[in-house]
Amino acid sequence: MASAALLRETLVKAQNYLAKKEQSHEKDIFTERCLKMESVARVLNREIPLRVHAHRADDIMTAVRIAREFNVELIVEHCTEGHLIAPWLASAGVKAVVGPVISSRAKVELMNRSLETAMALYRVGVQFAIMTDHPVVPVNYLALSAGLAVKGGLPEEEALKAITINAARLVGIDKRVGSLEPGKDADIIIIDRHLFDPNYQVVALLVSGQQVIP
């Protein structure tokens, strides 16, 4: 409840800041800038999404209600119990970054951690990516994390998208990275077997289109 109250308080302060700034502009008077409020204002103006760290279904639903109240775009980080409320998340237009799945149930929020979360979100059309929560789980285990989502039922192609183009879309850089297309950054690895096979070896590496390995 405290986290929800603080989030609402901050968003209201940003609303008031924007209103005061607009009034000052109309009256051509000086308004002292607040860089913190200007950052939050970008969320209210839907220039960037509100990213909320939440594991439990009830906390996720609270975040969704706040996002609706202030008409902001919401991305849920972790979304551990997303499989329990997947249809509701889809109807609310929520996006998610799922993970880490390579972890223990070290706290009550992780009690319902499941390899099937990504599949449940995919089944109902929720846009999502997969993460390791680096450095909690090192980022070099990202492909393994996606492979475990496949074990939980997610199609291989969708798991690959969840760590490439879908991830790029959620952070707004898909015009530069995330897929092999003309005009995008050409940082590419070529491997000797499927990415989800932990025994793969890198055959070649290209950085900005220039081969550096071998």
Buried (B, 14 or more C-beta within 10 A) or exposed (E): EEEBEEBEEBBEBBBEBBEBBEEEEEEEEEEEEBEEBEEBBEBBEEEBBBBBEBBBBEBBBBBBEBBEEBEBBBBBBBBBBBBBBBEBBBEBBBBBBBBBBBBEEEEEBBEBBBBBBBBBBBBBEBBBBBBBBEEEBEEEBBBBBBBBBBEBEBEBEBBBBBBBBBBBBBBEEBEEBBEEEEEBEEEEEEBEEEBBEEEBEEEEBBEEEEEEEE
